[in-house]
Amino acid sequence: MSGVTRDIVILGSTGSIGTQGLDIAARNPDRFRVVGLAAGGSNVELLARQAVRFEVPHVGVADEAAAARLEEAIATVSREAGRPGSAPTITAGPDASTAIAGLACDVVLNGITGSIGLRPTLAALGAGSTLALANKESLIVGGDLVTRAAAPGQLVPVDSEHSAIAQCLRGGRREEVRRLVLTASGGPFRGRSREELRHVTPQQALAHPTWDMGRVVTTNSATLVNKGLEVIEAHLLFDVAFDDIAVVVHPQSVVHSMVEFTDGSTLAQASPPSMLIPIGLGLGWPDRVPDAAPACDWTKAATWEFFPLDESAFRAVPLAYRVGRAGGTQPAVYNAANEECVEAFHDGHLTFLDIVDVVEGVVDDWCATPEAARPVHAVDDVLAAETWARARAQEVIARRG
């Protein structure tokens, strides 16, 4: 990496991706300067400590009611740190993340969860910043809106699978690529049949064997909706046809994904399960951040396994291929309906198998509407489809519940 310090903005700073991004910045103060933070507002104390620790000039909080508490918390932490009066500018409200994403900077790390990250994604691209994208939903639901807004090289993947593919693609020319191979841990229910998934509880769905993630993402990893979303993301990021994207189950989560080339060779990116490497690479792209995370220990015996995906048990993946090929607003409907179903599952209104069944039904219902055939011209087109999908999913959930 060059000696120039990069100004970075972190969206979702109090979440898993955001806190790890700040860890990278803290360990590399000569490389990264944090100029903006944004969070929802559920953890005001942590956001205040982050703002003071990094002397951040701009902070955004989505919860307007939390703004006053944030201001007080920052003042308290500043006094304790011996830096009274060093208060940042606070932006509050539902558009706060979008405003912070549009700040002048070198890199925006979008670690927001869910499709609410779409407007911030577009704001960062519009401002000309490099976008380190951990918020896969904004790309998936935004589709062509996002890819059209991104200049070549402006969009850098932070999902571990897509970061792995981006690294492997350095090993050959684009015309030499035969297919992309996304690895999936298989979640907590790898090897179970559809019938064996019928009585899965929310607690079991949250017991992921490898990764420590939030409730929605962990549940998506159990249903493999997350992998379906990543298939669509890979298509959009790398402009590879769906027929040339495969999914393979790899329980150890050490090989994060692979690229197969036309001569029969396959390049794989391997590292212990940690998001620090893809986050560091996203912030430093195309340069690596030394010692972002520990490497594999090659002095110890290890076994890596690979299994084919059981598409009859985990129907979210073939459904994702279907909506991805259709494009338009169908991926947004898939994602929005799933978010509603995940909440209903944890609230006891749906079974585990109901999640994908309801999502598929909502997609089918959407396809029968005239709106489904209309092209996507603006963010409002996506949001309208999402609103419809959420309402329709809630109707179906109420009937089942």
FENQUI-V333102 format. One record per helix or strand. SS is the DSSP state (A for helix, B for strand). FROM is the first residue (numbers start at 1). TO is the last residue. If there is no record, write none. Layout:
BEGIN
ss=<SS,SS>
from=<FROM,FROM>
to=<TO,TO>
END
This chain:
BEGIN
ss=<B,A,B,A,B,A,B,A,B,A,B,A,A,B,A,A,B,A,A,A,A,A,A,B,B,B,A,B,A,A,A,A,A>
from=<6,16,32,44,58,64,89,96,107,117,130,136,144,155,160,174,177,187,195,202,215,225,242,245,255,266,276,307,316,330,352,370,379>
to=<11,27,39,53,61,80,92,101,110,126,133,142,149,157,171,176,184,189,197,205,223,238,244,249,261,270,284,308,326,346,367,373,400>
END
